[in-house]
Amino acid sequence: MDKILIKKLAKRIKELRKLQGLTQDDLSFISGVERSTLGNIEIAKNDITFTKLYKISKAFNLTLSEFLNF
């Protein structure tokens, strides 16, 4: 995956999480994505799979289209 896109996704996830007042632990519980994985995604250390992207978008009550609209 393109590094610029990874960084944009990382920023988007962190911003949405903070806007909703969630910790990484909260988002992990809601989405089913491990907290350590979320941490690595938020610092753009890891690529994100489609499945994880889908789970995270659902945790924010967003469609993938809405989630990726940045």
C-alpha positions as YAML, in Angstrom:
chain: A
units: angstrom
residues:
- id: 1
  name: MET
  ca: [0.00, 0.00, 0.00]
- id: 2
  name: ASP
  ca: [1.20, 3.52, -0.74]
- id: 3
  name: LYS
  ca: [2.96, 5.19, 2.24]
- id: 4
  name: ILE
  ca: [1.05, 8.45, 1.77]
- id: 5
  name: LEU
  ca: [-2.27, 6.60, 1.86]
- id: 6
  name: ILE
  ca: [-1.20, 4.67, 4.96]
- id: 7
  name: LYS
  ca: [-0.34, 7.95, 6.72]
- id: 8
  name: LYS
  ca: [-3.70, 9.48, 5.72]
- id: 9
  name: LEU
  ca: [-5.57, 6.45, 7.02]
- id: 10
  name: ALA
  ca: [-3.57, 6.53, 10.25]
- id: 11
  name: LYS
  ca: [-4.41, 10.18, 10.78]
- id: 12
  name: ARG
  ca: [-8.10, 9.61, 9.94]
- id: 13
  name: ILE
  ca: [-8.43, 6.74, 12.41]
- id: 14
  name: LYS
  ca: [-6.74, 8.64, 15.22]
- id: 15
  name: GLU
  ca: [-8.82, 11.78, 14.58]
- id: 16
  name: LEU
  ca: [-12.11, 9.87, 14.50]
- id: 17
  name: ARG
  ca: [-11.17, 7.92, 17.63]
- id: 18
  name: LYS
  ca: [-10.36, 11.10, 19.54]
- id: 19
  name: LEU
  ca: [-13.48, 12.91, 18.26]
- id: 20
  name: GLN
  ca: [-15.60, 10.10, 19.66]
- id: 21
  name: GLY
  ca: [-13.70, 10.18, 22.96]
- id: 22
  name: LEU
  ca: [-12.40, 6.65, 22.56]
- id: 23
  name: THR
  ca: [-9.13, 5.17, 23.75]
- id: 24
  name: GLN
  ca: [-7.30, 2.61, 21.65]
- id: 25
  name: ASP
  ca: [-8.56, 0.01, 24.13]
- id: 26
  name: ASP
  ca: [-12.15, 1.18, 23.56]
- id: 27
  name: LEU
  ca: [-11.79, 1.06, 19.78]
- id: 28
  name: SER
  ca: [-10.14, -2.34, 20.02]
- id: 29
  name: PHE
  ca: [-13.07, -3.71, 22.02]
- id: 30
  name: ILE
  ca: [-15.67, -2.23, 19.69]
- id: 31
  name: SER
  ca: [-13.93, -3.18, 16.43]
- id: 32
  name: GLY
  ca: [-12.38, -6.51, 17.39]
- id: 33
  name: VAL
  ca: [-8.96, -5.29, 16.16]
- id: 34
  name: GLU
  ca: [-6.18, -5.82, 18.70]
- id: 35
  name: ARG
  ca: [-5.04, -2.69, 20.54]
- id: 36
  name: SER
  ca: [-1.41, -3.19, 19.56]
- id: 37
  name: THR
  ca: [-2.45, -3.45, 15.92]
- id: 38
  name: LEU
  ca: [-4.49, -0.24, 16.21]
- id: 39
  name: GLY
  ca: [-1.49, 1.49, 17.76]
- id: 40
  name: ASN
  ca: [0.71, 0.41, 14.89]
- id: 41
  name: ILE
  ca: [-1.90, 1.47, 12.34]
- id: 42
  name: GLU
  ca: [-2.23, 4.90, 13.98]
- id: 43
  name: ILE
  ca: [1.50, 5.54, 13.68]
- id: 44
  name: ALA
  ca: [1.50, 4.23, 10.10]
- id: 45
  name: LYS
  ca: [3.80, 1.37, 11.04]
- id: 46
  name: ASN
  ca: [1.55, -1.35, 9.60]
- id: 47
  name: ASP
  ca: [-0.38, -1.73, 6.40]
- id: 48
  name: ILE
  ca: [-4.06, -2.18, 7.07]
- id: 49
  name: THR
  ca: [-6.02, -5.09, 5.65]
- id: 50
  name: PHE
  ca: [-9.43, -4.64, 4.11]
- id: 51
  name: THR
  ca: [-10.98, -6.66, 6.93]
- id: 52
  name: LYS
  ca: [-9.47, -4.43, 9.61]
- id: 53
  name: LEU
  ca: [-10.43, -1.33, 7.67]
- id: 54
  name: TYR
  ca: [-14.00, -2.60, 7.49]
- id: 55
  name: LYS
  ca: [-14.12, -3.46, 11.22]
- id: 56
  name: ILE
  ca: [-12.76, -0.04, 12.20]
- id: 57
  name: SER
  ca: [-15.18, 1.82, 9.92]
- id: 58
  name: LYS
  ca: [-18.09, -0.14, 11.43]
- id: 59
  name: ALA
  ca: [-16.86, 0.71, 14.94]
- id: 60
  name: PHE
  ca: [-17.20, 4.38, 13.97]
- id: 61
  name: ASN
  ca: [-20.67, 3.67, 12.49]
- id: 62
  name: LEU
  ca: [-19.43, 4.69, 9.05]
- id: 63
  name: THR
  ca: [-19.65, 3.00, 5.69]
- id: 64
  name: LEU
  ca: [-16.32, 2.38, 4.00]
- id: 65
  name: SER
  ca: [-17.15, 5.15, 1.57]
- id: 66
  name: GLU
  ca: [-17.76, 7.63, 4.39]
- id: 67
  name: PHE
  ca: [-14.69, 6.41, 6.27]
- id: 68
  name: LEU
  ca: [-12.42, 6.83, 3.24]
- id: 69
  name: ASN
  ca: [-13.77, 10.28, 2.39]
- id: 70
  name: PHE
  ca: [-10.75, 12.35, 3.43]
...
